[in-house]
Amino acid sequence: MLGHVMANNETTKPDEVILWEGSPSQWQNLGWWLACFLVVPIPFAFWQWLATANHRITLTKQRLRIRTGVFSKKNEDVELYRVKDWSLEEPLNQRMVGTGKISIFSSDKSSPELHLSWITKPAEFVEALRGAVEAVRDTKRVREVDMGFEDDNHSH
């Protein structure tokens, strides 16, 4: 599913603009659907489809929100000014269907690392993330400072 811009809803602040929203690609469930023809009953494949469809990722100008769960819901928010770094991986099986894995590293206590797999058009997501992180840091006048030594030979 291609990420898309949507109107604000009840889960965002009035001044928050959604930059990207979507779910992981259903391609990740291909094995489950193929297994239906062999051994695994269809309800298991349907459950995987339902779980993926209920995994929502929303990038706004201020935060990254991940909402998961079919019956019970879990929300995880990371304020963008806390994002320290990110990486993009595109394994062959995901590149073939236009998806990738994005890892986000932050100073957030509850989510220092987030791994988003099977993201459609991952390079577009990363560019939107990069621009939003820089913008929110400028607005809040937040800069990252690494405390430590570059060279491991230094000791006190």
N, C-alpha and C positions, 0 to 999 in steps of 0.2 A: 504494500500500500504506500503510495507516495505521500510524504508529509505535505501538509497544506496549512495555509493560514486560515484561521477561523475567527469569528466574532468572539469577544470576551464572554465568559459564562460565569456561573456562580463560584467557580473554584479559583478565579483569578481576581486580583485587585482591580479596581476601576481604571487605574492608570497603567496597568500592565497590558502589553501587546504581545500576543502569541506570535512567535517567529517561526515555529515548526511544531507540528503535532502529528503523531502517527503511532503505529504499532509495529512490532517486529514482523517480518515477512512470513507468510504461511508456508513458504518454501521449506522452512525448517521442519515442517511436519510431513514432508514427502515420504519419508521412511515409514511413518505410521500408516499413511494411506495405502502405500504399497503392501504393507504387512497385512492389511485387511483382506487382501486377496489370498494370502497364504495361511496365516494362523490367527493373528490377533483379531479379536472381535471389533466390529465397527464402533461400539461405544467408546473404546479407548481412544481411537482416532478422533472421534467427535469431541471428546473431552480435551484433547490436545489443541484442537482447533478453537474451542471455546476459551481455553486458558490464554492462547495467543491473542485472540480477538479482544480479550479483556485486559490486556497489557498495554496501557496507554503511556506514551512518552510525550511530554509537552515542554517545549523550550520557549520561555518568554524573554522579555528584555531584562528580567530581574532574577529568574530562577529556572532550574530544571526540575520538573516534577515527574515522578514515575509512580504510576498507579497500577497495582496488580491485584489479582484475585477474582474469582468467579462469584463465590458466595460471601466470603469474608474479604474485605478490601484492605490493602496496605498502601499507604502513601509515603513516599520518600521525596523530600524537597532538598535541593542543594542551592544555596544562594550563589549566584554567578561570581560575585566578588571573591568567593572562597575557592574557586577553581584555580588550581595551580598549573595543571598540564593535562594533555590528552594525547591519545594515539589512535591511529586508524589501522586496522588490519583487514586485508581482503584476501582470505584464503581462496584457493581456486574454486571450490564448490560454491562459495558465496559470490565470487566475482561473476561466475557463469550466469547468475540470476540477478545481478545488479545490486547485491547487498554486501554488507561488511560488518565488522565488529569494532565498536568504539569503546575505548577505555578512558575514563575520566578520573583524574586524581585531584583531590581537594583537601582543604584543611578542615572540612566538616567532620565533627567528632563521630557522628553516627554512620556516615558514608564516606570514608576516606578514599575508597575506590568504588567506581561504578563500572560495570561491564554491560554494554548494550549490544546484543548480538542480532544478526539478521536485520540490520537497519537498511531500509531502502534508500538509495542515493546517499551513501554515507559521507561522501566528500562535501555535498551540499549542507548536510547537518553540521559537519565540523566547521565549515566556513561561517555558518550562522552562529554557532557557538563561539568561535573566536571573536567575531565582531561584537557580539553581545557582551562577552566577558570584558573586552577592552572598553566598551562604552560604559558599562556599569562601574568599572574601576575608576574611569575618569570622572564620572558623576559623583561617586562616593569618595573620590580622592584616596583610593586604596592602592597601595603598591605592595608587591611581594618582596619580602626581605628574607634571604636564606642566611641563617646564622650557622656558621661553621667554617671549616677550612677547605680550600680547594685542593690542597696538597696533603696527603695522609702522613707525610714525613714530619709535619708540625705537631708538636705535643707540648703540653704545659705540665 
